[in-house]
C-alpha cells in the first residue's frame, strides 16, 4: 500500500464525501476514486458503500482506518526520532492542558524548559480532558496534562499531583456568619459555576442529589474556568473551585473556603501520552519538569 493513498483515505473516511475530500486535499475526484480502488484491490474488500449523497465506511473500511492512522503516527514518530538523534533538546512540542494546570503549572514549567532548551518551541491547547483526549489519540498533541479518568488502552499516564476542589466565597459572604454551615444551609444562596458537563459541576450537582437536597441555584454560568475567582469576588456568589486559587498572591486570595467535608472533591492530575508514540527528548524533559513543579507547587 502507498502511504499517500492511506493519507488520502483517512481524509475521505473522515468526511465521508468524495467532493469535500477532493477540496481539502486539492486533488480531483477521479484521483481519489483511483486511490480507493487501489486500496480495495490491495485489501480484497470494499472500503466504502454509497449512502444518500455521500459514502460511508464498511466494516473493512473501519479496520483500515484504524491501521492507516496507526501507520501515519508511526511514520511521523520515526521521522521525529531520527531527526532528533544527536540534536539534543530541540524540536516542537504540542501540549494539551486543562485550565487549572495551564494557569498554575504551565508558566514556571515553560520558563524552565526555555531556559534549558532555547531552541524548543511549545504549542499549547487549553481545554477540558474530553476535548483533549481525541487530539492525543489522533496525534494532534504529543502530551496531555489533565485530570485522571478511566484508563484507556493505548495511553501511558504519569501521576503528577492531587488537586482539591472546594466551595469558596468572598471573605465577607454571610455564609461565614455561621460557625459551621451545613450542606443544606447553602441552598439559600446563589452560585457561579461552570456549565453542566464540566466534571466539577457534575460532581457538585450529584453530591446534592445524593443528600436529597435541591441542586445549587446557579445565577451565573461560565465556560471559562479561569474567570471564576474574579466572578466570585465581584458578584458575592458561592462557587466550586480549586483550592489553589485561594493561595496568597493569586486571583482568589481574597476568597475563603467554606469548609464542608461533603463538598470537598479530590482529583488527580496526570500527564498522558500514547504508548506507541515517540516521546522526543524535549517532550520527556517537559514531563520531568511537570513532575518537579507539581511536587513543589501543587502539593505545597
C-alpha positions in Angstrom: 0.0 0.0 0.0 1.1 3.5 -0.8 1.5 5.8 2.2 -0.1 8.7 0.3 -3.1 6.6 -0.6 -3.5 5.8 3.1 -3.3 9.6 3.9 -5.9 10.4 1.3 -8.1 7.5 2.6 -8.1 8.9 6.1 -9.5 12.2 4.9 -12.1 10.5 2.7 -13.1 8.4 5.7 -13.4 11.4 7.9 -15.5 13.5 5.6 -17.5 10.6 4.0 -17.8 12.6 0.8 -15.5 12.5 -2.3 -16.2 16.1 -3.3 -15.3 17.6 0.1 -12.3 15.4 0.4 -11.1 16.5 -3.0 -11.4 20.1 -2.0 -9.5 19.6 1.2 -6.7 17.6 -0.4 -6.6 19.8 -3.6 -7.0 16.7 -5.7 -9.5 15.7 -8.3 -12.3 13.3 -7.5 -11.2 10.8 -10.1 -7.7 10.8 -8.5 -9.3 9.9 -5.1 -11.5 7.3 -6.7 -8.4 5.7 -8.1 -6.8 5.8 -4.7 -9.7 4.0 -3.1 -9.7 1.4 -5.9 -6.1 0.6 -5.4 -6.6 0.2 -1.6 -9.6 -2.0 -2.2 -7.6 -4.2 -4.6 -4.8 -4.5 -2.0 -7.2 -5.3 0.8 -9.5 -7.6 -1.3 -12.6 -5.9 0.2 -14.9 -2.9 -0.4 -14.0 0.1 1.8 -17.0 2.3 1.2 -20.6 2.0 0.4 -22.9 4.6 -1.0 -25.5 6.3 1.3 -27.7 9.1 0.0 -25.4 11.8 -1.5 -22.4 10.6 0.4 -20.5 7.4 1.3 -19.8 5.6 4.5 -17.2 3.1 5.7 -17.8 -0.6 5.5 -16.5 -2.9 8.3 -13.3 -3.4 6.3 -13.1 0.4 5.9 -13.3 1.0 9.6 -10.5 -1.6 10.1 -8.3 0.0 7.5 -8.9 3.5 9.0 -7.5 2.3 12.4 -4.4 0.9 10.7 -4.0 3.9 8.5 -4.0 6.2 11.5 -1.5 4.0 13.3 0.8 3.8 10.3 0.7 7.6 9.9 1.6 8.1 13.6 4.4 5.5 13.4 5.9 7.2 10.3 5.7 10.6 12.0 7.3 9.2 15.1 10.1 7.6 13.1 10.8 10.9 11.3 10.9 12.8 14.6 13.1 10.3 16.4 15.6 10.0 13.5 15.7 13.8 13.2 16.3 14.2 16.9 19.3 11.8 17.0 22.3 13.8 18.0 20.4 17.1 18.1 19.6 17.1 21.9 16.9 19.3 23.3 15.4 20.8 20.2 12.1 20.5 18.3 8.4 21.3 18.6 6.2 20.0 21.5 2.4 20.0 21.2 0.9 20.1 24.7 -2.8 19.8 25.6 -3.5 21.1 29.2 -6.6 21.7 31.4 -7.2 25.3 32.5 -6.2 24.9 36.2 -2.8 23.4 35.3 -2.4 25.9 32.5 -2.8 28.8 35.0 -0.7 27.5 37.9 1.7 24.9 36.4 2.5 25.9 32.8 4.2 29.3 33.3 7.1 28.0 35.6 7.5 24.8 33.6 7.7 26.8 30.3 10.2 29.2 31.9 12.5 26.4 32.9 12.1 24.5 29.6 13.0 27.6 27.6 16.0 28.3 29.9 17.4 24.8 29.4 16.5 24.4 25.7 16.0 27.8 24.0 15.6 26.1 20.6 12.5 24.1 21.7 9.1 25.5 20.6 5.9 24.8 22.5 2.3 25.0 21.3 -0.4 24.7 23.9 -4.1 23.8 23.6 -6.1 24.6 26.7 -9.3 22.6 27.1 -11.0 20.0 29.3 -9.9 16.4 29.1 -12.9 15.3 27.0 -11.8 17.7 24.3 -8.1 16.9 24.6 -8.3 13.1 24.6 -9.3 12.8 20.9 -6.5 15.2 19.9 -4.0 13.0 21.8 -5.3 9.8 20.2 -5.1 11.4 16.7 -1.6 12.6 17.3 -2.5 16.3 17.1 -0.9 16.8 20.5 2.1 14.9 22.0 1.2 15.2 25.6 -1.9 15.8 27.7 -1.9 17.3 31.2 -5.3 16.8 32.8 -7.4 15.2 35.4 -7.3 11.4 35.7 -10.2 9.4 34.3 -10.9 5.9 33.3 -7.8 4.1 32.0 -7.8 3.9 28.2 -5.9 1.4 26.1 -3.0 2.9 24.1 -2.1 5.6 26.7 0.5 5.8 29.4 -0.1 8.1 32.4 2.3 9.7 34.9 0.9 10.8 38.2 1.7 14.5 38.9 -0.3 15.7 41.9 -3.7 15.8 43.7 -5.8 18.8 43.3 -8.6 19.7 45.8 -11.9 21.4 44.8 -13.8 23.3 47.5 -16.7 25.6 48.0 -15.4 29.2 48.1 -16.9 32.7 48.6 -15.8 36.3 49.2 -14.5 36.7 52.7 -17.4 38.9 53.6 -20.1 36.5 52.4 -22.8 35.8 55.0 -22.2 32.1 54.8 -19.3 32.7 57.2 -21.6 34.2 59.8 -22.5 30.7 60.9 -19.5 28.9 62.6 -20.1 25.5 60.9 -22.5 25.7 58.0 -24.1 22.5 56.9 -24.7 21.3 53.3 -28.4 22.2 53.5 -27.5 25.8 54.5 -26.0 26.5 51.1 -29.4 26.2 49.4 -30.3 29.8 50.5 -27.5 31.4 48.3 -26.9 31.5 44.6 -23.8 30.3 42.8 -21.4 31.0 39.9 -20.4 27.7 38.3 -19.2 26.0 35.2 -21.8 24.7 32.8 -23.3 21.2 33.1 -20.9 18.6 31.7 -17.9 20.0 33.3 -16.6 17.3 35.8 -16.6 19.6 38.9 -20.1 20.9 38.1 -21.5 17.4 37.6 -19.8 16.1 40.8 -21.3 19.0 42.8 -24.8 18.5 41.4 -24.6 14.8 42.1 -23.5 15.4 45.7 -26.6 17.4 46.4 -28.7 14.7 44.7 -27.2 12.0 47.0 -28.2 14.1 50.0 -31.7 14.6 48.7 -31.2 18.3 48.5 -32.0 20.7 45.7 -29.2 21.4 43.4 -27.4 24.8 43.7 -29.3 27.7 42.2 -26.9 29.0 39.5 -27.1 32.7 38.7 -24.0 32.9 36.5 -22.6 30.1 34.3 -19.2 30.3 32.7 -17.3 28.0 30.3 -14.2 29.9 31.3 -12.9 28.3 34.5 -10.2 30.9 34.9 -12.8 33.6 35.3 -14.4 32.1 38.4 -12.3 33.6 41.1 -12.9 37.1 39.8 -16.6 36.5 39.3 -16.9 35.2 42.9 -15.2 38.3 44.2 -17.3 40.7 42.1 -20.7 39.1 42.4 -20.7 37.8 46.0 -21.8 34.3 44.8 -20.7 30.9 46.0 -18.6 28.8 43.7 -16.7 25.5 43.5 -13.0 25.9 42.5 -9.5 24.5 43.1 -8.0 25.3 46.5 -5.0 26.6 44.6 -6.9 29.7 43.7 -7.2 30.7 47.4 -3.4 30.8 48.0 -1.7 34.1 48.7 -0.7 36.2 45.7 -3.3 34.6 43.4 -6.5 35.8 41.8 -8.7 34.3 44.6 -6.5 35.3 47.5 -9.4 37.5 48.9 -11.7 34.4 48.9 -12.3 31.9 51.7 -13.0 28.3 51.7 -16.4 27.2 53.1 -15.2 24.1 55.0 -17.5 21.3 54.2 -16.1 17.7 54.0 -19.1 16.6 52.0 -18.3 19.1 49.3 -14.5 18.5 49.1 -13.7 16.9 45.8 -10.2 15.4 45.2 -8.9 14.7 41.8 -5.6 13.5 40.4 -3.6 15.4 37.9 -1.7 13.2 35.4 0.4 13.6 32.3 -0.6 11.3 29.5 0.9 10.2 26.2 0.4 7.5 23.6 2.2 4.3 24.5 3.1 3.6 20.8 4.1 7.2 20.1 7.6 8.7 20.0 8.5 10.7 23.1 11.1 13.2 22.0 13.8 14.4 24.3 12.1 17.8 24.6 8.8 16.1 25.5 10.5 13.9 28.1 12.1 16.9 29.6 8.8 18.7 29.7 7.3 15.7 31.6 10.2 15.8 34.1 9.7 19.5 34.7 5.9 18.9 35.2 6.7 16.3 37.9 9.2 18.5 39.6 7.0 21.6 39.7 3.8 19.8 40.8 5.8 18.3 43.7 6.9 21.8 44.8 3.8 23.8 43.9 0.6 21.9 43.9 1.4 19.7 46.9 2.7 22.6 49.0 
